[in-house]
Amino acid sequence: MRAVVQRVEGAKVVVAGETVGEIVGEGLCVLVGVTHEDTVEKAAQLARKLWSVRILEGEKSCSDVNAPLLVISQFTLYGDARKGRRPTWNAAAPGEVAEPLVDEVVARLRELGARVETGRFGADMRVSLTNHGPFTIVVDV
């Protein structure tokens, strides 16, 4: 699994004019990609990392300050544009594999005590955020 994690001062996801997920104030906006070999165990590992990674203000984690997370599925994280002009998506898991694993990340975060908002799997989403820093990292598990 791969996640692009941004420290934010608010973020939201809109689908067809409706806000489907939003966090206010300090937190993390997390784009999650799934590949073919990913498992429920990797989803749990990613959730633990997201909850504990110390990238908020003052080197704090979401668990330290009860900061919310906005988790959004994004198959394009496994796009490959090394050859030609059009990326391939061969490394991205199909929706029927990816959706339950993204849901598992969210469920595990909530089990850890996190406040989690989400996008809508497979939807045409509009994501807006205020990146604080800017601060962005890539987490692979």
C-alpha positions as semicolon CSV with decimal commas, in nm:
position;residue;x (nm);y (nm);z (nm)
1;M;0,000;0,000;0,000
2;R;0,109;0,354;-0,067
3;A;-0,008;0,674;0,096
4;V;0,063;1,036;0,015
5;V;0,023;1,217;0,346
6;Q;-0,017;1,593;0,371
7;R;-0,022;1,796;0,690
8;V;-0,321;2,025;0,650
9;E;-0,514;2,307;0,811
10;G;-0,843;2,174;0,680
11;A;-0,943;1,961;0,382
12;K;-1,261;1,844;0,212
13;V;-1,392;1,618;-0,063
14;V;-1,687;1,717;-0,281
15;V;-1,876;1,477;-0,509
16;A;-2,141;1,616;-0,747
17;G;-2,163;1,938;-0,545
18;E;-2,204;1,758;-0,210
19;T;-1,936;1,764;0,060
20;V;-1,887;1,397;0,149
21;G;-1,589;1,434;0,384
22;E;-1,430;1,728;0,563
23;I;-1,183;1,797;0,840
24;V;-1,136;2,136;1,002
25;G;-0,813;2,258;1,156
26;E;-0,490;2,064;1,195
27;G;-0,491;1,710;1,061
28;L;-0,379;1,485;0,778
29;C;-0,512;1,444;0,427
30;V;-0,419;1,093;0,314
31;L;-0,441;0,961;-0,042
32;V;-0,429;0,579;-0,037
33;G;-0,332;0,353;-0,327
34;V;-0,357;-0,026;-0,330
35;T;-0,154;-0,269;-0,539
36;H;-0,212;-0,636;-0,616
37;E;-0,009;-0,785;-0,330
38;D;-0,167;-0,578;-0,054
39;T;-0,337;-0,747;0,241
40;V;-0,549;-0,673;0,546
41;E;-0,227;-0,686;0,750
42;K;-0,071;-0,414;0,536
43;A;-0,385;-0,204;0,579
44;A;-0,351;-0,238;0,957
45;Q;0,018;-0,149;0,938
46;L;-0,059;0,162;0,733
47;A;-0,331;0,268;0,977
48;R;-0,089;0,238;1,272
49;K;0,172;0,442;1,084
50;L;-0,077;0,715;0,992
51;W;-0,203;0,741;1,350
52;S;0,147;0,764;1,497
53;V;0,364;0,943;1,239
54;R;0,501;1,259;1,400
55;I;0,454;1,523;1,130
56;L;0,207;1,763;1,287
57;E;0,310;2,094;1,444
58;G;0,572;2,042;1,716
59;E;0,655;1,691;1,590
60;K;0,325;1,558;1,721
61;S;0,117;1,273;1,576
62;C;-0,258;1,252;1,525
63;S;-0,269;1,023;1,828
64;D;-0,089;1,285;2,040
65;V;-0,337;1,565;1,969
66;N;-0,646;1,374;1,850
67;A;-0,614;1,534;1,505
68;P;-0,855;1,413;1,234
69;L;-0,764;1,239;0,910
70;L;-0,929;1,265;0,570
71;V;-0,866;0,936;0,385
72;I;-0,923;0,924;0,010
73;S;-0,871;0,629;-0,223
74;Q;-0,647;0,705;-0,519
75;F;-0,550;0,431;-0,764
76;T;-0,331;0,675;-0,958
77;L;-0,063;0,647;-0,687
78;Y;0,039;0,329;-0,867
79;G;0,050;0,492;-1,209
80;D;0,369;0,445;-1,408
81;A;0,472;0,723;-1,646
82;R;0,834;0,619;-1,703
83;K;0,772;0,525;-2,067
84;G;0,580;0,714;-2,328
85;R;0,338;0,996;-2,263
86;R;0,047;0,804;-2,115
87;P;0,071;0,645;-1,768
88;T;-0,019;0,281;-1,718
89;W;-0,221;0,163;-1,420
90;N;-0,112;-0,203;-1,424
91;A;0,028;-0,190;-1,069
92;A;-0,299;-0,056;-0,924
93;A;-0,532;-0,318;-0,780
94;P;-0,881;-0,336;-0,932
95;G;-1,166;-0,176;-0,741
96;E;-1,302;-0,501;-0,601
97;V;-0,963;-0,561;-0,435
98;A;-0,877;-0,201;-0,346
99;E;-1,204;-0,079;-0,196
100;P;-1,218;-0,329;0,094
101;L;-0,853;-0,256;0,178
102;V;-0,904;0,120;0,185
103;D;-1,210;0,057;0,402
104;E;-0,990;-0,157;0,627
105;V;-0,741;0,129;0,674
106;V;-1,030;0,354;0,778
107;A;-1,176;0,092;1,013
108;R;-0,839;0,028;1,177
109;L;-0,780;0,400;1,225
110;R;-1,118;0,429;1,394
111;E;-1,037;0,130;1,617
112;L;-0,723;0,318;1,725
113;G;-0,942;0,614;1,824
114;A;-0,899;0,834;1,519
115;R;-1,162;1,072;1,384
116;V;-1,171;0,982;1,014
117;E;-1,355;1,137;0,723
118;T;-1,346;0,982;0,375
119;G;-1,397;1,043;0,011
120;R;-1,623;0,819;-0,199
121;F;-1,454;0,522;-0,364
122;G;-1,455;0,542;-0,745
123;A;-1,630;0,879;-0,757
124;D;-1,522;1,187;-0,950
125;M;-1,402;1,380;-0,646
126;R;-1,292;1,739;-0,595
127;V;-1,036;1,755;-0,315
128;S;-0,938;2,088;-0,163
129;L;-0,699;2,147;0,123
130;T;-0,466;2,392;0,283
131;N;-0,127;2,221;0,302
132;H;0,051;2,337;0,617
133;G;0,422;2,378;0,554
134;P;0,393;2,268;0,282
135;F;0,453;1,924;0,427
136;T;0,398;1,608;0,223
137;I;0,544;1,258;0,264
138;V;0,502;0,924;0,088
139;V;0,449;0,617;0,308
140;D;0,489;0,269;0,158
141;V;0,408;-0,044;0,360
